């Protein structure tokens, strides 16, 4: 990001159409697993004086967006000068366009009712090629700016760090002085907060965040709070992560 700034780029919100003359980066952060990780990345952005758009899931199997703790995290991210949008899931059966748009609009209004700092921007969560193709020509979906519309993924370059498809060196080259005048850049919090040389490393560093965040509610249980007043010992998390790594490597345990 420091290199991007020194190369003349400025971060732009998705409410601003792409420019053919101004050097802009539409910096997006899809929050798939951990709001705590998102907050850590928001702090880094704020230290650098840049603004990204954090797209959050309402229908996550991992975090509850509308819990008091999650809403507090969203407020903190916004207070750090970051934008917030909706990370939208679509059913594999893909209903007709009207049903999809109505569902996304209803989700957005529900989220905004509970957290007014979320803006009318959406990105797809794990989109299939069918979803991408169907909405490529739609600048808005359910009244929300579509981060996957042609304006942001075809008319300007779009680069993603999903599953480390680009190396750090690739990104340094892309945002250097010879980079495209305008681009969208998707950087997931887990890849940069957990870090590592592989996706196995990344998930090894992500599991403790996921478990600790989920543990917050469990610690309100009387038995749990008495048995583990400081929460789960770090040694337990380390042991779990080590076992997970062995399983991911196909080890013998």
C-alpha positions in Angstrom: 0.0 0.0 0.0 2.9 2.4 0.7 4.2 1.6 -2.8 0.8 2.2 -4.3 0.6 5.6 -2.6 4.1 6.5 -3.7 3.1 5.5 -7.3 0.3 8.1 -7.2 -2.7 5.8 -6.5 -5.5 6.9 -4.2 -8.1 4.6 -2.7 -11.6 5.1 -4.0 -15.1 4.1 -2.7 -17.3 2.0 -5.0 -19.8 4.9 -5.1 -17.3 6.7 -7.4 -17.2 5.4 -11.0 -13.9 4.3 -12.4 -11.7 7.0 -13.9 -9.7 6.9 -17.1 -7.4 9.7 -16.0 -7.0 9.5 -12.2 -4.9 6.7 -10.6 -7.3 4.9 -8.4 -7.5 1.6 -6.5 -10.8 0.2 -5.4 -9.5 -1.6 -2.4 -11.9 -4.3 -1.2 -11.7 -6.6 1.8 -14.2 -9.5 1.9 -14.6 -10.7 5.5 -15.2 -14.4 5.2 -14.2 -15.7 8.6 -13.3 -13.2 11.3 -14.4 -9.7 12.2 -11.4 -9.4 14.6 -9.1 -9.9 11.6 -11.0 -7.3 9.7 -10.5 -4.9 12.6 -6.8 -5.6 12.6 -6.5 -4.9 8.9 -8.6 -1.7 9.3 -6.1 -0.5 11.8 -3.3 -1.0 9.4 -5.2 0.8 6.7 -5.8 3.7 9.1 -2.2 3.9 10.0 -1.3 4.2 6.3 -4.0 6.8 5.8 -6.0 4.7 3.3 -9.6 3.6 3.0 -10.8 0.2 2.0 -14.3 -1.3 1.7 -14.9 -4.2 4.1 -17.8 -6.4 2.8 -19.4 -8.4 5.7 -21.6 -11.5 5.7 -25.1 -11.4 7.2 -25.6 -15.2 6.5 -22.3 -16.5 7.8 -21.9 -20.0 9.4 -19.0 -18.6 11.3 -19.8 -15.2 12.8 -23.0 -13.5 13.9 -22.9 -10.1 12.3 -25.6 -8.7 14.5 -24.3 -9.7 17.9 -23.3 -6.8 20.2 -19.6 -7.7 19.8 -19.8 -7.8 16.0 -21.7 -4.5 15.8 -19.1 -3.0 18.0 -16.4 -4.2 15.6 -18.2 -2.7 12.6 -18.5 0.6 14.4 -14.7 0.5 15.2 -13.9 -0.3 11.6 -16.0 2.6 10.4 -14.4 4.9 13.0 -11.0 4.1 11.5 -12.2 5.7 8.3 -13.1 2.5 6.4 -16.1 1.8 4.3 -18.5 -1.2 4.9 -20.6 -3.1 2.5 -22.5 -6.3 2.2 -20.9 -9.7 1.3 -23.8 -11.4 -0.4 -24.4 -15.2 -0.7 -26.6 -16.6 -3.5 -28.2 -20.0 -3.3 -26.6 -22.7 -5.6 -29.9 -23.1 -7.4 -29.8 -19.4 -8.2 -33.4 -18.2 -8.2 -34.6 -15.6 -10.8 -33.1 -12.1 -10.8 -36.1 -10.5 -9.1 -35.9 -12.9 -6.1 -32.1 -12.4 -5.8 -32.4 -8.6 -5.9 -35.3 -8.6 -3.4 -33.3 -10.9 -1.0 -30.2 -8.8 -1.2 -32.2 -5.6 -0.7 -34.0 -7.0 2.3 -30.7 -8.2 3.8 -29.1 -4.9 3.3 -32.0 -3.0 4.9 -32.0 -5.4 7.8 -28.2 -4.9 8.4 -28.4 -1.1 7.9 -31.3 -0.9 10.4 -29.0 -2.5 13.0 -25.8 -0.8 11.8 -26.2 2.4 9.9 -22.5 2.7 8.9 -22.9 -0.1 6.3 -23.2 1.4 2.8 -25.0 0.3 -0.3 -22.2 -1.8 -1.8 -22.2 -5.5 -2.3 -19.7 -8.2 -3.4 -20.6 -11.8 -4.1 -19.5 -14.5 -1.6 -17.9 -17.5 -3.4 -19.7 -16.7 -6.6 -20.1 -19.3 -9.3 -19.4 -18.5 -13.0 -23.2 -18.5 -13.5 -23.7 -15.7 -10.9 -20.8 -13.7 -12.2 -22.1 -13.9 -15.8 -25.7 -13.1 -14.9 -24.9 -9.9 -13.0 -21.8 -8.7 -15.0 -23.9 -6.2 -16.9 -25.7 -5.0 -13.7 -24.1 -1.9 -12.1 -26.4 -2.3 -9.1 -28.1 -5.3 -7.6 -31.0 -4.7 -5.3 -30.1 -1.0 -5.3 -26.5 -1.8 -4.1 -23.4 -1.0 -6.2 -22.2 -4.3 -7.6 -18.5 -4.7 -7.1 -18.5 -7.5 -9.6 -20.1 -5.5 -12.4 -18.2 -5.0 -15.7 -17.2 -1.5 -14.6 -15.1 -2.9 -11.8 -13.9 -6.2 -13.2 -13.8 -5.9 -17.0 -13.4 -2.2 -17.9 -10.6 -1.9 -15.3 -8.2 -4.7 -14.2 -9.4 -6.8 -11.2 -6.8 -8.6 -9.0 -7.6 -10.9 -6.1 -5.5 -12.7 -3.5 -8.0 -15.6 -3.2 -6.0 -18.8 -2.3 -2.8 -16.8 -2.9 -3.3 -16.7 -6.7 -0.9 -13.7 -6.8 2.3 -13.4 -4.8 3.3 -10.4 -2.7 5.8 -9.7 -5.5 3.0 -9.8 -8.1 1.0 -7.2 -6.1 4.1 -5.0 -5.7 4.5 -5.0 -9.5 0.8 -4.4 -10.1 0.7 -1.2 -7.9 4.1 0.1 -9.1 4.5 3.2 -11.2 3.9 1.1 -14.4 0.6 -0.3 -13.1 -2.8 0.2 -14.7 -4.2 3.7 -14.1 -7.3 2.2 -12.3 -7.9 -1.2 -10.8 -9.9 -3.1 -8.2 -7.8 -5.0 -5.6 -9.3 -7.7 -3.3 -7.2 -8.4 -0.2 -8.8 -10.8 2.3 -8.1 -10.0 5.9 -7.1 -13.6 6.8 -4.3 -13.7 4.2 -2.6 -10.6 5.5 -3.4 -10.8 9.2 -2.5 -14.5 9.6 0.2 -14.4 7.0 2.3 -17.3 5.8 3.8 -18.8 2.7 0.8 -21.1 1.9 -2.9 -21.3 2.5 -2.1 -24.0 5.0 -0.1 -21.4 7.0 -2.9 -18.9 6.6 -5.6 -21.2 8.0 -3.2 -22.3 10.8 -3.1 -18.6 11.8 -6.8 -18.1 11.3 -8.2 -20.9 13.5 -7.2 -19.2 16.8 -9.1 -16.0 15.7 -12.2 -18.0 14.8 -12.2 -20.1 18.0 -11.5 -17.1 20.3 -14.4 -15.1 18.7 -16.8 -18.0 19.0 -15.6 -18.7 22.6 -16.9 -15.3 23.7 -20.5 -16.5 24.0 -19.5 -19.9 25.4 -17.6 -18.1 28.2 -21.0 -16.7 29.5 -21.9 -20.3 30.5 -21.4 -20.7 34.3 -19.6 -24.0 34.1 -17.3 -22.8 31.3 -16.5 -19.5 33.1 -15.6 -21.3 36.3 -13.6 -24.1 34.6 -11.7 -21.7 32.3 -11.9 -18.2 33.8 -9.3 -16.9 31.3 -10.7 -18.8 28.4 -9.2 -21.7 26.5 -5.5 -22.0 27.2 -3.2 -21.0 24.3 -1.7 -24.5 24.6 -5.0 -26.0 23.6 -5.2 -23.8 20.5 -1.7 -24.6 19.5 -2.3 -28.3 19.9 -5.5 -28.0 17.8 -3.7 -26.1 15.1 -0.8 -28.6 15.0 -3.3 -31.5 14.6 -5.2 -29.6 11.9 -1.9 -29.0 10.0 -1.1 -32.7 10.2 -4.5 -33.6 8.9 -4.3 -31.0 6.1 -0.9 -32.4 5.1 -2.3 -36.0 5.1 -0.1 -36.9 8.0 -0.3 -40.0 10.1 -1.3 -38.1 13.3 
